[in-house]
Amino acid sequence: MTERIADSNNHVSEKHLSLYRRWSEGGCGLLISGNVMVDRFNIEGAGNIILDEKNFQDQKNMLKKWTDISTRNNTHFWMQLSHAGRQTPGSINSSPLAPSSVRLKIPGRKFGIPVEMSPKDIKNTINQFAFAAKAAKEVGFTGIQIHSAHGYLLSQFLSPNINIRKDGWGGSLINRSRLLVQIIRSCRKELGKNFPISVKLNSSDFQKGGFSDEESIAVAKILYDEKIDLLEISGGTYEQAKFLGYDNLAVKPKKNISLKKSTIARESYFLSYAEKISAQTDLPLMVTGGFRTQNGMNAALSSICQMIGVARPLCTDPKAVKKLLLQEIEVLPIFEDSLSIGQKWLSINSPITILKSLNALSIISWYYVQLRRMSDGLNPNLKLNPLKALFINEIIERKTIKIYKKRIKNS
């Protein structure tokens, strides 16, 4: 859950402390941060935390406060390390780094023309991840997660329709996974063998010619050989947002149903894929996306995965997991209920692509607004209209981008 609430220097802010204080009291065994960017020029959003050699010392104390708050209830707190690659917004960088110069196109959003990374760029990226991992351990994080899903840089390297390189970093799956493997090895060297390293991996890109589920299983076997500690299963990219429960930023998430063991896969977007991996490797698995019912989670934990990931319900109610564990509720908050007003304004199944994208962006914005409300000490506003949320979020994002670009220009 990327927060986009960093201060004007892209450091950890008081808002992070306020937000994670709530989540640390919410009953989760593990909190994973939103995107912490390792490259200040290739970021997911202007409000991201950036962690690199240039700014580490200046935010070291705030990073320690962040881990102190997030782990105070015996909760683990892992830093998610990320590089946006070609998914860096064009308003932030018009020529982002990527494995190849294959541009991203989404209605209503502008992305730059990617610059193919040189071997020097690739080596620098490996070093950036390793430095950030070492810094995370130093300030009290209890593990790291390397983001290799959702169309970000490492996911781009894995995808044959994005990575069209002809050198040792492209072509075969071994070559396309080399950057991820080298980053894991460099991080392990800095962190030691007893510090958890996890990877977030796409089950598939869900695009013709993209990273397939067969290739994903092959990469999972490679990660098993690298002795990572946890594999989180997700899927999709900005173009095919399966990780949000959408196709093409446009399809309504699957509704919860009364589950039998034989139909459990319908609750989680990626559980059937996780079952394939669990049958072929002994990697500890975490599945995120769509879980809402106690029965569905228990069935998955008893047969397929070791951990359940919960995200959007914690934007609706930061104590949702605690209530579930205490058996005060049997179903986590369903976000469609809160967004029924917005669905009256825009048909989720509209055949017009721009309307589909607008609707999906409105729903995503709804969650950003809830995160910001909690970071300001307020409760989520479940009656907020998604279109209004989109308007609010766009104003904040544009203001944040101006601040970011001015600082980068002067740095």
C-alpha positions in Angstrom: 0.0 0.0 0.0 2.1 2.9 -1.3 1.5 5.8 1.1 2.8 8.9 -0.9 3.0 10.9 2.4 6.7 11.6 2.5 7.9 15.1 3.5 9.2 17.7 1.0 12.6 16.0 1.0 11.0 12.6 0.3 11.9 11.5 3.8 9.8 9.6 6.4 7.3 12.1 7.8 5.2 12.5 11.0 2.3 11.3 8.8 4.0 7.9 8.5 4.4 7.6 12.2 0.7 8.4 12.7 -0.5 5.9 10.1 1.7 3.0 11.2 0.9 3.6 14.9 -2.7 2.7 14.0 -1.6 -0.3 11.9 0.8 -1.6 14.6 -2.2 -1.8 16.9 -4.3 -3.6 14.4 -3.4 -7.2 15.0 -1.2 -8.0 12.0 1.8 -10.2 12.5 3.8 -8.4 9.8 3.6 -5.0 8.3 5.2 -4.3 4.9 5.8 -0.7 4.1 4.6 0.9 0.9 7.2 1.5 -1.9 10.5 2.8 -0.6 12.3 3.9 -3.7 16.0 3.2 -4.2 16.5 5.6 -7.1 15.4 9.3 -6.7 14.8 9.8 -10.4 12.7 6.6 -11.0 9.9 6.7 -8.4 6.3 5.5 -8.3 4.9 8.8 -7.0 6.2 12.2 -5.9 5.2 11.5 -2.3 7.3 8.3 -2.0 10.0 7.8 0.5 13.4 7.8 -1.2 16.2 5.9 0.5 19.7 6.3 -1.0 23.2 7.2 0.0 22.6 10.9 -0.5 19.7 11.2 2.0 20.0 8.3 4.5 21.8 10.1 7.3 19.4 13.1 7.1 16.4 10.8 7.8 18.0 8.1 9.9 16.4 9.3 13.1 12.9 9.4 11.6 13.4 5.9 10.1 14.2 4.6 13.5 11.1 6.3 14.9 9.1 4.6 12.2 10.4 1.1 13.0 10.0 1.7 16.8 6.3 2.6 16.3 5.6 -0.2 13.8 7.2 -3.0 15.9 6.1 -2.0 19.4 3.4 -4.6 19.6 5.7 -7.5 18.6 4.8 -6.9 15.0 7.4 -7.5 12.3 8.1 -4.5 10.0 9.7 -5.1 6.6 10.8 -2.4 4.1 9.5 -2.8 0.6 12.3 -1.8 -1.8 11.3 -0.7 -5.3 12.4 1.0 -8.5 9.6 2.2 -10.8 11.4 1.9 -14.1 9.1 2.9 -17.0 6.2 3.2 -14.7 7.7 6.5 -13.3 5.0 9.1 -14.1 5.9 11.3 -17.1 5.3 14.4 -15.0 8.2 13.3 -12.7 10.6 11.9 -15.3 10.1 12.0 -19.1 12.9 9.6 -19.7 12.9 6.9 -17.0 15.3 4.0 -17.0 14.0 0.6 -18.2 15.3 -2.7 -19.6 14.3 -1.5 -23.1 12.7 1.6 -24.7 9.1 0.2 -24.6 6.7 2.9 -23.6 3.8 2.5 -21.2 0.4 3.7 -22.4 -2.7 4.1 -20.2 -5.7 6.3 -21.0 -5.7 9.4 -18.7 -2.1 9.0 -17.6 1.2 10.1 -19.3 4.4 8.2 -19.1 7.8 9.1 -20.6 9.9 7.4 -23.3 12.1 4.9 -21.4 15.9 4.9 -21.8 17.4 1.4 -22.1 19.7 0.8 -19.2 23.4 0.4 -19.8 25.4 -2.3 -18.0 26.6 0.6 -15.7 23.0 1.6 -15.0 22.2 -2.0 -14.1 25.2 -2.3 -11.8 24.2 0.9 -10.1 20.7 -0.4 -9.6 22.0 -3.5 -7.9 24.1 -1.3 -5.6 21.1 0.9 -4.8 19.0 -2.0 -3.6 21.9 -3.4 -1.6 22.5 0.0 0.1 18.8 0.4 0.9 18.6 -3.1 2.4 21.6 -2.5 4.6 20.1 0.8 5.8 16.8 -0.8 6.5 18.5 -3.3 8.8 20.5 -0.6 10.5 17.4 1.4 11.5 15.4 -1.5 12.9 13.4 -3.1 10.1 13.1 -6.8 10.7 13.2 -7.8 7.0 12.9 -6.5 3.5 10.8 -7.2 0.5 12.1 -6.8 -3.0 9.3 -5.6 -5.3 9.4 -7.6 -8.5 5.7 -7.4 -9.4 3.0 -5.0 -10.7 5.1 -3.8 -13.7 7.9 -2.0 -11.8 11.5 -2.3 -12.9 12.3 -5.9 -11.9 9.0 -7.0 -13.2 9.8 -5.3 -16.5 13.1 -7.2 -16.8 11.2 -10.5 -16.4 8.6 -9.6 -19.1 9.6 -10.6 -22.6 7.3 -8.0 -24.2 9.0 -5.2 -22.3 12.6 -6.6 -22.0 13.7 -7.0 -25.6 17.4 -6.7 -24.9 19.9 -8.8 -26.8 22.6 -9.0 -24.1 23.0 -11.1 -21.0 20.1 -9.3 -19.3 17.5 -10.2 -21.9 16.3 -13.1 -24.0 16.1 -16.3 -22.0 14.3 -16.4 -18.7 17.6 -17.0 -17.0 18.9 -13.8 -18.4 15.7 -11.8 -17.7 15.8 -13.0 -14.1 19.5 -12.2 -13.6 18.9 -8.7 -12.2 16.5 -10.0 -9.6 18.9 -12.7 -8.6 21.9 -10.4 -8.5 20.0 -8.0 -6.2 19.0 -10.8 -3.9 22.6 -12.0 -3.6 23.9 -8.4 -3.0 21.3 -7.8 -0.3 22.1 -11.2 1.3 25.8 -10.3 1.4 24.9 -7.0 3.3 22.2 -8.5 5.6 23.6 -11.9 6.5 21.8 -15.3 6.3 19.4 -14.8 9.2 17.8 -11.5 8.1 14.5 -12.1 6.1 14.5 -11.4 2.4 11.2 -11.7 0.6 10.2 -11.1 -3.0 6.9 -9.9 -4.4 6.4 -11.7 -7.8 3.8 -11.6 -10.5 1.9 -14.8 -11.1 1.5 -13.4 -14.6 1.4 -10.1 -16.4 -1.9 -11.1 -18.0 -0.8 -9.6 -21.3 -0.2 -11.3 -24.6 3.5 -11.9 -25.0 4.2 -11.0 -21.3 5.4 -12.8 -18.3 3.4 -16.0 -18.1 2.4 -18.2 -15.2 4.7 -21.0 -16.5 7.7 -18.6 -16.4 6.7 -17.4 -13.0 6.8 -20.9 -11.6 10.2 -21.3 -13.1 11.4 -18.0 -11.4 9.9 -19.3 -8.1 12.2 -22.3 -8.4 15.1 -20.0 -9.0 14.2 -18.0 -5.9 13.9 -21.2 -3.9 17.5 -22.0 -4.9 18.5 -18.5 -3.7 17.0 -19.4 -0.3 14.7 -16.4 0.0 12.5 -16.5 3.1 9.1 -15.6 1.7 7.5 -15.3 -1.7 4.5 -13.0 -2.0 2.2 -13.8 -5.0 0.5 -11.1 -6.9 -0.1 -10.3 -10.6 -0.7 -7.7 -13.3 0.8 -4.3 -14.2 -0.5 -0.8 -14.6 -1.9 -1.9 -18.0 -3.5 -5.0 -16.5 -4.3 -4.2 -12.9 -5.1 -7.7 -11.6 -3.5 -6.8 -8.3 -6.4 -4.4 -7.8 -8.9 -6.9 -8.9 -9.3 -5.3 -12.3 -8.7 -6.1 -15.9 -7.5 -3.1 -17.8 -8.3 -0.8 -14.8 -11.9 -1.5 -15.6 -13.4 -4.7 -14.3 -15.3 -4.9 -11.0 -13.5 -6.9 -8.3 -14.9 -10.3 -7.6 -17.6 -10.3 -5.0 -17.2 -12.4 -1.9 -19.1 -15.7 -1.9 -19.8 -18.4 0.6 -16.8 -20.7 0.1 -16.3 -24.4 0.0 -12.8 -25.8 -0.2 -13.3 -26.7 -3.8 -14.1 -23.1 -4.7 -11.8 -21.2 -2.4 -9.8 -19.8 -5.4 -12.7 -17.5 -6.2 -12.1 -15.4 -3.1 -8.4 -14.7 -3.7 -7.2 -13.5 -7.2 -4.0 -15.6 -7.1 -4.6 -18.6 -5.0 -4.9 -21.1 -7.8 -1.5 -20.0 -9.0 0.0 -20.3 -5.5 -1.3 -23.8 -5.4 0.8 -24.7 -8.5 3.9 -23.2 -6.8 3.3 -24.9 -3.5 3.1 -28.2 -5.4 6.5 -27.7 -7.0 8.6 -25.9 -4.3 8.8 -25.6 -0.6 9.0 -21.9 -0.6 7.0 -20.2 2.2 4.2 -18.4 0.3 2.1 -15.3 1.1 -1.0 -14.7 -1.0 -2.5 -11.2 -1.2 -5.5 -9.9 -3.1 -9.2 -10.5 -2.5 -9.2 -12.3 0.8 -12.2 -11.2 2.9 -13.7 -14.2 4.8 -12.4 -16.1 7.8 -13.3 -19.4 6.2 -11.5 -18.5 3.0 -8.3 -17.5 4.8 -8.3 -20.6 7.1 -8.8 -22.9 4.1 -5.9 -21.3 2.2 -3.6 -21.5 5.3 -4.4 -25.1 5.9 -3.5 -26.3 2.3 -1.7 -23.7 0.2 0.1 -20.8 1.8 1.8 -19.9 5.1 0.6 -16.2 5.2 -2.4 -14.2 4.1 -1.9 -10.6 2.9 -4.5 -8.0 3.7 -4.4 -4.4 2.3 -7.5 -2.5 1.3 -9.6 -3.5 4.3 -7.0 -1.8 6.5 -7.7 1.5 4.7 -11.4 1.0 5.5 -10.8 0.0 9.1 -7.2 -0.1 10.6 -8.4 -2.6 13.2 -10.1 -4.9 10.8 -7.6 -7.8 11.3 -7.7 -7.5 15.1 -11.5 -7.7 15.0 -11.2 -10.8 12.7 -8.8 -12.5 15.1 -11.0 -11.7 18.1 -13.9 -13.2 16.1 -15.8 -9.9 16.4 -16.3 -10.2 12.7 -16.2 -13.0 10.2 -15.7 -10.9 7.0 -13.3 -8.1 6.4 -14.8 -4.7 5.2 -15.8 -5.0 1.6 -14.8 -1.8 -0.2 -17.6 -2.0 -2.9 -20.1 -1.3 -0.2 -18.4 2.0 0.5 -18.2 2.9 -3.1 -21.8 2.3 -4.2 -22.3 6.0 -4.6 -19.4 6.2 -7.1 -20.7 3.3 -9.1 -23.9 5.2 -9.7 -21.9 7.9 -11.4 -19.7 5.7 -13.6 -20.6 2.3 -14.9 -17.8 -0.1 -13.9 -18.6 -2.2 -17.0 -18.7 0.7 -19.4 -17.5 -0.2 -22.9 -15.7 3.1 -23.2 -12.1 2.7 -22.2 -11.6 6.3 -20.8 -14.7 5.8 -18.5 -13.3 2.5 -17.3 -10.0 4.1 -16.5 -11.6 7.1 -14.8 -13.7 4.8 -12.7 -10.8 2.7 -11.6 -8.6 5.8 -10.9 -11.5 7.2 -8.8 -11.5 4.0 -6.7 -7.7 4.0 -6.3 -7.9 7.7 -5.2 -10.5 6.8 -2.7 -8.0 4.6 -0.9 -5.2 7.3 -1.1 -7.6 9.7 0.6 -8.3 7.2 3.4 -4.6 6.7 4.0 -4.0 10.4 4.2 -6.9 10.9 6.5 -5.5 8.3 8.9 -2.0 9.8 8.6 -3.6 13.1 9.7 -5.1 11.5 12.8 -8.6 11.2 11.3 -10.8 8.2 10.7 -11.6 6.8 7.2 -14.6 8.5 5.6 -16.6 5.6 4.2 -19.2 8.0 2.7 -16.7 9.7 0.5 -17.7 9.8 -3.2 -14.9 8.2 -5.4 -15.2 11.1 -7.9 -14.6 13.6 -5.2 -11.7 11.5 -4.0 -10.2 11.6 -7.5 -10.5 15.4 -7.5 -8.9 15.7 -4.0 -6.1 13.3 -4.9 -5.2 14.9 -8.2 -4.8 18.3 -6.4 -2.5 16.8 -3.8 -0.5 14.8 -6.4 0.1 17.9 -8.6 1.2 20.0 -5.7 3.6 17.2 -4.5 5.0 16.8 -8.0 5.8 20.5 -8.1 7.7 20.3 -4.8 9.6 17.2 -5.9 10.7 18.6 -9.3 11.8 21.9 -7.7 13.9 20.1 -5.1 15.4 17.7 -7.7 16.3 20.5 -10.0 18.1 22.4 -7.2 19.8 19.3 -5.8 
